[in-house]
Amino acid sequence: MQSLELSNEALLEIATFLVRRWSEKDNINVEISENIDTRTRLNENRVILTPLEKRIGDSFQKYRQLRTAVWYEAMRIKFCKKILSNDHAFGFILNTIETKRIEELGRKTWKGMDEEIIFNYGFLLISRPQLHTVYGKARMVEAFYQYFMSGAIKGELPSNNFEKIRKADEFAKKIVDRAIRENYDTEWLEKHVSEIIKILDIDSLLSIPISLPFMKAGMPLSEQELLKVVKIVAKNKEGDFGAMDSKAILSGEHIKDEYNILVEENKKTENKGLTTEAIGIQVPSSNNIDETKIYDLSLINGLKTKFREWRTGWKEQHVRTGEEFDEENYIEGHEPFFSDFKKSIKTKIVILLDHSSSISSDAVGYKKATLALCEVLSFLKVQFSVYAFSTENRAVVCWSIKPDNVKWNNISAKRLAKIVANGSTPLAEVYDKMFGVLQSKRPDIFLTLTDGEPSDPEAVRKMTKSLKSLGITMVAMGLGPNTVRATTIASNLSHLGYEKTMAVSRLKDIPSKVIRILEK
C-alpha cells in the first residue's frame, strides 16, 4: 500500500463530507488537532480529529482508522444527548457504554461498516496501555474499557478484580441492550453508570489518566501480529457481528478504491501547486475554520433552481415559428411556438474579491453572496478561479481562494471564511501581483468586486490597459449600501479603463449579475 500521507486539507474535505452525511446534519464543522484525542463538542457542532501521523500502521491503515473515527463521531452527533468529559470515571464510563449503544444503532443503517469497526477494534486493543502501566484504581477503569470494548484485556488482574470487571461488563451490556430495545437515550444510560462504578468499587470522581490510543512513532507492527489481534477481536465480537473473515477485514478491499482516489486527487493538487502560481499570492489556512456560517442555503438553492436549465445545456424558448405549437401561449397572445436552444458557458472567468476594511461591516453577507456565486458556477460547470485581497501586517496580500484547476469544495469555502477584511483598496498593486497568473491563464473575463475607489486610480488605469492587451475583458462591479452609492462607485470605476461596470446595492444580487455577464 502507498506510503503517501494525505494532506490535512484533503482529509478535512472528506471527513467533513462524511460526518455531515452520516449524521444528517449540514452544520457540523471538522478540524484536526495534534493536541487532543478525537472528540465531539455537541454544543459547538464541532468534531475534532487526531491527525494521521499520530496513528498506527501504514497510510492506508491510518486512513481507515480515521474514517471509522469519523463514523463514530457522526453517530454520537446523531444519537447522543450529551458527551461528558473523560477526565473522571463517571464521564469516561458513560461515554464508553454510549459508544456501544451508538455503534449498534449506527450499524442498523450503515451495514457496510462492520468490517471497518472490527478492524478499528484491533488497533484499539493494540494501542491501549498494558494494565501494569496504569496505577491505582484507574487500572480497573482501563481494564473495564478494554474488556467491554474488545472482549480482552492487556495484562493480568487478580481473580477478584477480574470478577468485578466481568460483572461490570455483563451489567453494562445488559443496560445497553435494553436501551436499544426500548429506545432509551443517553440520559437513561446515565442513571445506571453509578451501578457500574459500584461494581468496580471505584469513586465516580476518580481521575482518569490521559491514555491516547496511539503508539510511539515508528513502533513496528507486522501484518501477522495485526492479523492475530483482529482474529481475537472478531472471535470475541462474533455474538454481535457474526462470523467474519479476518483476512478480508485486514485487507480492506472495499475501502481501497476510495483511498486510492483520494491519493490521486491529493497528488494532482500538490502537482498543481497552489503556492507556486505567483510570488506574492498566498493561500489562507483552512484549519479550525467554520465555513458553515457563510453558507446561505436558501440563496444557493434558489440560484441553482433559477439556472438549472443551463446545467443541461438546453433552454425552452417561445418563438414566432417552429415545429411545436403552444395553444395556451397562442390564446394569451404570445409567441405560439416553442423550441429548444442549446445553452452553454465556455467563458473562463477570474474573480477578485475586495476585502478592504470598508467591507468589514457587512463581511458575512458579502461572503455569503460570493460563496453562493461560487456554488452555482461550480453547479453550472463553469471554469473559474477566485482570489481576494486584504491588508495583513501593513502589507497588501493577494489570497488564492480557488485556482481554476481545482474543484470548488468546502476547503475553498474555509479559505474564504478565513479572510479578515482590513486595509485600503490598492487595486493596482493587487493587479500587479496577479499579472503573472493572468498572463499564463489568459481568462476571458477578469471581474473585480469592490465597494470603494482605488488608492491610485492612474496606476489602476495603466494595469487595466496592460491586462486588456492580453485579450482579457476587464469588468468591475461596484458594491454600495444603496443604489445611489453603488451607482456612484460604478461610475467612478468606468473611468479606469474597464470595458463594463455594474452597480449592486443588494449583495444577494451579485451571483445573478455575474452569471448574466457570462451569458452575454
C-alpha positions in Angstrom: 0.0 0.0 0.0 1.2 3.5 -0.8 3.2 5.4 1.8 1.9 8.8 0.7 0.3 10.7 3.5 -2.8 12.6 2.6 -2.8 16.3 3.3 -4.8 17.6 6.2 -6.9 19.7 3.7 -7.8 16.5 1.7 -8.7 14.7 5.0 -10.8 17.7 6.2 -12.7 17.7 3.0 -13.6 14.0 3.0 -14.1 14.0 6.8 -16.5 17.0 6.6 -18.4 15.3 3.8 -18.7 12.0 5.7 -19.6 13.4 9.1 -22.4 15.5 7.6 -23.7 12.7 5.5 -23.6 10.1 8.3 -25.0 12.4 11.0 -27.5 14.0 8.6 -26.5 17.5 9.9 -25.1 20.0 7.5 -23.8 22.5 10.0 -21.0 20.2 11.5 -17.5 21.7 11.4 -14.5 19.4 11.4 -10.9 20.2 12.5 -7.7 18.3 13.0 -5.7 18.9 16.2 -2.4 17.4 17.4 -3.1 18.4 21.0 -6.1 16.3 21.9 -7.7 13.0 21.0 -10.7 12.6 18.8 -13.9 14.1 20.3 -17.1 15.8 19.5 -18.4 19.0 21.1 -22.2 18.9 20.6 -22.9 22.4 21.7 -20.4 23.8 19.2 -21.4 21.4 16.3 -17.7 20.6 16.1 -15.7 17.4 15.6 -12.0 17.3 16.4 -9.9 14.6 14.9 -6.4 13.4 15.7 -4.1 13.6 12.6 -2.9 10.6 10.6 0.7 10.9 11.7 -0.2 10.1 15.3 -1.9 6.9 14.4 -0.5 3.4 13.9 0.2 1.5 10.8 0.8 2.4 7.1 -1.0 5.3 5.4 -4.0 3.1 4.3 -4.5 1.7 7.8 -4.3 5.1 9.3 -6.9 6.4 6.9 -9.2 3.5 7.8 -8.9 4.3 11.5 -9.6 8.0 10.9 -12.6 7.2 8.7 -14.1 4.9 11.3 -13.4 7.6 14.0 -15.4 10.0 11.8 -18.3 7.5 11.6 -18.4 7.1 15.4 -18.4 10.8 16.0 -21.2 11.2 13.4 -23.2 8.6 15.3 -22.6 10.5 18.5 -24.0 13.6 16.9 -27.0 11.7 15.7 -27.8 9.7 18.8 -26.2 11.2 21.9 -27.9 13.8 24.1 -24.7 14.6 25.9 -21.0 13.8 25.9 -19.2 14.1 29.2 -15.5 14.7 29.9 -13.3 11.6 30.0 -11.3 13.2 32.8 -13.2 11.4 35.6 -14.5 7.9 35.9 -18.2 8.7 35.7 -17.9 10.5 32.3 -15.4 8.0 31.0 -17.7 5.1 31.7 -20.8 6.8 30.3 -19.0 7.7 27.1 -17.8 4.1 26.9 -21.2 2.5 27.1 -22.6 5.2 24.8 -20.1 4.2 22.2 -21.5 0.7 22.2 -25.1 2.0 22.0 -24.5 4.3 19.1 -22.4 1.7 17.4 -25.4 -0.7 17.5 -27.8 1.9 16.3 -25.5 3.1 13.5 -24.9 -0.4 12.2 -28.6 -0.8 11.5 -28.3 1.9 8.9 -24.7 1.6 7.8 -24.4 -2.2 7.5 -21.2 -1.9 5.4 -19.3 -0.6 8.5 -18.9 -3.9 10.2 -15.5 -4.8 8.8 -14.2 -1.3 9.5 -15.5 -1.4 13.1 -13.7 -4.8 13.7 -10.5 -3.5 12.0 -10.7 -0.4 14.3 -11.2 -2.6 17.4 -8.0 -4.4 16.5 -6.0 -1.2 16.5 -7.8 0.0 19.6 -6.7 -3.1 21.5 -3.1 -2.9 20.3 -2.8 0.8 21.2 -4.3 0.6 24.7 -1.8 0.5 27.6 -0.7 -2.6 29.4 -2.6 -2.8 32.7 0.6 -2.9 34.8 1.4 0.6 33.5 -1.8 2.1 34.8 -1.7 2.7 38.6 -4.3 2.8 41.3 -8.0 2.4 40.9 -7.7 3.8 37.3 -6.4 0.3 36.4 -9.9 -1.0 37.0 -11.5 1.5 34.7 -8.9 0.8 31.9 -9.5 -2.9 32.3 -13.3 -2.5 32.1 -12.8 -0.3 28.9 -10.6 -2.9 27.2 -12.8 -5.9 28.2 -16.1 -4.1 27.3 -14.9 -2.8 24.0 -12.8 -5.7 22.7 -13.6 -8.7 24.9 -9.9 -8.9 26.0 -7.5 -7.2 28.4 -3.8 -6.5 28.1 -2.1 -7.9 31.1 -3.3 -9.7 34.2 -5.5 -8.9 37.1 -6.1 -10.6 40.5 -9.0 -13.0 40.2 -11.3 -10.9 42.5 -10.7 -7.8 40.4 -11.3 -9.7 37.1 -14.6 -10.9 38.5 -15.6 -7.3 39.1 -14.6 -6.4 35.5 -16.7 -9.4 34.2 -19.7 -8.4 36.3 -19.5 -4.7 35.2 -19.2 -5.8 31.6 -22.2 -8.1 31.9 -24.3 -5.3 33.5 -23.2 -2.7 31.0 -24.1 -4.9 28.1 -27.5 -5.6 29.6 -28.4 -2.0 30.0 -27.1 -1.1 26.5 -29.2 -3.9 25.0 -32.3 -2.6 26.9 -31.7 1.0 25.9 -31.6 -0.1 22.2 -34.6 -2.4 22.6 -36.8 0.1 24.4 -35.4 3.2 22.6 -33.9 4.8 25.7 -31.3 7.6 25.2 -28.2 8.9 26.9 -29.9 10.3 30.0 -31.4 6.8 30.8 -28.0 5.2 30.5 -26.5 7.9 32.7 -28.8 6.8 35.5 -27.2 3.4 35.5 -23.5 4.4 35.4 -23.4 4.6 39.3 -24.1 0.8 39.4 -21.1 0.1 37.2 -19.0 2.3 39.4 -20.3 0.4 42.5 -19.4 -3.0 40.9 -15.9 -1.8 40.0 -15.5 -0.4 43.6 -14.2 3.0 42.5 -15.1 6.6 43.1 -17.2 8.4 40.4 -14.7 11.4 40.6 -11.7 9.2 40.2 -9.2 10.9 37.8 -8.6 9.0 34.6 -5.1 9.5 33.2 -4.9 10.6 29.6 -4.4 7.4 27.5 -4.3 8.5 23.9 -4.8 5.4 21.6 -1.5 5.8 19.8 1.8 4.1 19.9 5.1 5.8 19.7 6.1 6.8 16.2 7.9 4.1 14.3 6.9 1.3 16.6 6.8 -1.8 14.4 3.6 -3.7 13.8 3.8 -6.7 11.4 0.8 -7.8 9.4 1.0 -11.2 11.2 0.7 -9.5 14.6 -2.1 -7.3 13.4 -4.0 -10.3 11.9 -3.6 -12.2 15.2 -5.2 -9.3 17.1 -8.0 -8.9 14.5 -8.8 -12.6 14.8 -9.1 -12.3 18.6 -11.4 -9.3 18.3 -13.5 -10.9 15.6 -13.9 -14.0 17.7 -14.9 -12.1 20.8 -17.4 -10.0 18.8 -18.9 -12.9 16.9 -22.0 -12.8 19.1 -22.8 -9.2 17.9 -21.3 -9.3 14.4 -21.5 -12.9 13.4 -18.6 -14.9 11.8 -16.2 -12.7 9.8 -13.2 -13.3 7.6 -10.2 -11.8 9.5 -8.0 -11.6 6.3 -10.8 -9.8 4.4 -11.1 -7.4 7.4 -7.4 -6.7 7.3 -7.2 -6.2 3.6 -9.9 -3.5 3.5 -10.6 -4.1 -0.2 -13.9 -2.2 -0.2 -12.1 0.9 1.1 -9.1 0.8 -1.2 -10.8 2.4 -4.2 -11.9 5.3 -2.1 -8.5 5.7 -0.6 -6.7 5.5 -4.0 -9.0 8.2 -5.5 -8.1 10.4 -2.5 -4.4 9.8 -3.0 -4.6 10.6 -6.7 -6.6 13.8 -6.1 -4.1 14.7 -3.4 -1.2 14.2 -5.9 -3.0 16.3 -8.5 -3.5 19.2 -6.1 0.2 19.0 -5.0 1.4 19.0 -8.6 -0.8 21.9 -9.5 1.0 23.9 -6.8 -1.4 26.3 -5.1 1.5 28.3 -3.8 3.7 28.4 -6.9 1.3 30.4 -9.1 2.9 33.7 -8.4 5.2 35.4 -5.9 3.0 37.4 -3.5 -0.1 35.2 -3.8 -0.8 33.3 -0.6 -3.2 30.5 0.3 -5.3 31.1 3.5 -5.1 28.4 6.1 -8.3 26.3 6.3 -7.7 24.8 9.7 -10.1 25.4 12.5 -12.5 27.5 10.4 -16.3 27.0 10.4 -17.3 27.7 6.9 -21.0 26.9 7.6 -21.5 30.4 8.9 -21.2 31.8 5.3 -23.5 29.3 3.7 -26.9 30.7 2.7 -28.6 27.5 1.6 -31.8 29.3 0.5 -29.9 31.6 -1.7 -27.7 28.8 -3.1 -30.7 26.5 -3.8 -32.7 29.4 -5.3 -29.9 30.2 -7.7 -29.5 26.5 -8.7 -33.2 26.3 -9.4 -33.1 29.5 -11.4 -30.3 28.5 -13.6 -30.9 24.7 -13.6 -31.7 24.7 -17.4 -28.1 25.9 -18.0 -26.7 22.8 -16.4 -28.4 20.6 -19.0 -27.3 22.9 -21.7 -30.8 23.4 -23.2 -33.4 26.1 -22.8 -37.0 26.1 -23.9 -37.9 29.4 -25.6 -41.1 30.6 -27.3 -40.7 31.8 -30.9 -42.8 33.1 -33.8 -42.4 30.0 -36.0 -41.5 26.4 -35.2 -42.5 22.8 -35.1 -44.3 22.6 -31.7 -47.4 24.6 -31.2 -48.3 26.0 -27.7 -52.0 26.5 -27.6 -52.1 28.4 -24.3 -49.5 30.9 -25.4 -51.3 31.5 -28.7 -54.6 32.2 -26.8 -52.8 34.6 -24.5 -51.4 36.5 -27.4 -47.7 35.4 -27.0 -45.4 33.6 -29.5 -47.3 30.4 -30.4 -44.4 28.0 -31.0 -41.6 26.8 -28.7 -38.2 25.4 -29.4 -35.2 24.1 -27.5 -32.0 26.2 -27.8 -28.5 25.0 -26.8 -27.0 27.0 -24.0 -23.5 26.6 -22.6 -21.0 28.7 -20.7 -17.5 28.2 -22.0 -16.2 31.5 -20.7 -13.3 31.3 -18.3 -13.5 33.9 -15.5 -11.2 35.1 -12.7 -13.0 36.8 -9.8 -11.2 39.2 -7.4 -12.9 40.0 -4.1 -12.2 43.2 -2.3 -11.7 42.6 1.4 -10.6 46.1 2.4 -11.8 47.4 5.8 -14.8 49.2 4.3 -16.4 45.8 3.6 -16.0 44.6 7.2 -19.4 45.9 8.5 -21.1 43.5 6.1 -18.4 40.9 5.6 -20.6 37.9 6.4 -23.3 38.9 3.9 -20.7 39.6 1.3 -19.1 36.2 1.8 -22.5 34.5 1.7 -23.2 36.1 -1.6 -19.8 35.4 -3.2 -19.9 31.8 -1.8 -23.3 31.3 -3.4 -21.9 32.6 -6.7 -19.1 30.0 -6.5 -21.5 27.2 -5.6 -23.7 28.0 -8.7 -20.7 28.4 -11.0 -19.5 25.0 -9.9 -23.0 23.6 -10.4 -23.0 25.0 -13.9 -19.5 23.6 -14.6 -18.1 27.0 -15.4 -14.3 27.2 -15.3 -13.5 29.8 -12.7 -10.9 30.9 -10.2 -11.3 33.1 -7.1 -8.9 35.5 -5.4 -9.2 38.1 -2.7 -7.1 40.9 -1.3 -6.7 42.4 2.1 -4.1 44.0 4.3 -2.1 41.9 6.8 0.7 43.3 8.9 0.6 46.5 7.0 1.2 44.8 3.7 -1.4 44.1 1.0 -1.9 40.3 0.4 -3.5 38.6 -2.5 -5.2 35.4 -1.5 -5.8 32.3 -3.7 -9.3 31.0 -2.7 -9.8 28.7 -5.6 -7.4 28.2 -8.6 -9.0 27.3 -11.9 -7.6 23.7 -11.9 -9.1 22.7 -8.5 -12.8 22.0 -7.9 -14.8 24.2 -5.6 -15.2 22.5 -2.3 -15.6 23.2 1.4 -11.8 23.8 1.7 -12.2 26.7 -0.7 -15.1 27.9 1.4 -13.0 27.7 4.5 -10.3 29.8 2.8 -12.9 32.4 2.0 -14.3 32.4 5.6 -10.7 32.8 6.9 -10.0 36.2 5.3 -10.4 39.2 7.5 -11.5 42.4 5.8 -8.8 45.0 6.5 -6.9 47.9 4.9 -7.4 50.1 1.8 -8.1 49.4 -1.9 -4.6 49.2 -3.6 -6.0 47.6 -6.8 -3.0 48.5 -8.9 -0.7 46.6 -6.5 -3.0 43.6 -6.4 -3.3 43.5 -10.2 0.5 43.6 -10.4 0.7 40.6 -8.0 -1.8 38.7 -10.2 -0.3 39.7 -13.6 1.8 36.5 -13.9 -1.2 34.3 -13.2 -3.4 36.2 -15.6 -0.8 36.2 -18.3 -0.3 32.4 -18.1 -4.0 31.5 -17.6 -5.5 34.1 -20.1 -9.1 34.1 -18.8 -11.8 35.5 -21.0 -13.1 37.8 -18.2 -11.4 39.3 -15.1 -14.1 40.5 -12.7 -13.3 42.8 -9.8 -15.8 43.2 -7.0 -15.1 46.3 -4.9 -17.0 48.7 -2.6 -14.5 51.6 -2.8 -12.4 53.7 -5.1 -8.8 52.5 -5.6 -5.9 54.2 -3.8 -4.1 55.1 -7.1 -6.6 55.5 -10.0 -3.9 56.3 -12.6 -1.9 53.2 -11.7 -5.1 51.1 -12.0 -5.8 52.6 -15.4 -2.3 51.5 -16.6 -2.7 48.0 -15.2 -6.1 47.6 -16.7 -4.7 48.6 -20.1 -1.9 46.0 -19.7 -4.3 43.3 -18.8 -6.6 44.2 -21.7 -3.7 43.9 -24.1 -3.6 40.2 -23.1 -7.0 39.7 -24.6 -8.8 39.8 -21.2 -12.1 41.5 -20.8 -11.9 43.7 -17.7 -15.2 44.0 -15.8 -15.8 45.7 -12.4 -18.8 45.6 -10.1 -19.3 48.4 -7.7 -20.9 47.5 -4.4 -22.7 50.0 -2.3 -25.1 50.2 0.7 -27.8 51.8 -1.5 -28.5 52.4 -5.2 -27.1 55.9 -5.3 -23.8 54.9 -3.6 -23.4 51.8 -5.7 -24.1 53.7 -8.9 -21.5 56.4 -7.9 -18.8 53.7 -7.3 -19.6 52.0 -10.6 -19.5 55.4 -12.4 -16.1 56.1 -11.0 -14.8 52.7 -12.0 -16.0 53.2 -15.5 -13.2 55.9 -15.9 -10.5 53.4 -15.1 -10.5 51.5 -18.4 -12.9 48.7 -17.6 -15.0 47.6 -20.5 -18.0 47.1 -18.4 -19.0 48.3 -14.9 -22.1 47.4 -12.9 -23.7 48.7 -9.7 -25.0 46.4 -7.0 -26.7 47.6 -3.8 -28.1 44.3 -2.7 -25.4 41.7 -2.0 -27.8 38.8 -2.9 -27.9 40.2 -6.5 -24.2 39.5 -7.0 -24.5 35.9 -8.3 -27.2 36.6 -10.8 -25.5 39.7 -12.2 -22.2 37.8 -12.6 -23.9 34.9 -14.4 -25.7 37.3 -16.7 -22.3 38.6 -17.7 -21.2 35.1 -18.6 -24.5 34.5 -20.6 -23.7 37.5 -22.8 
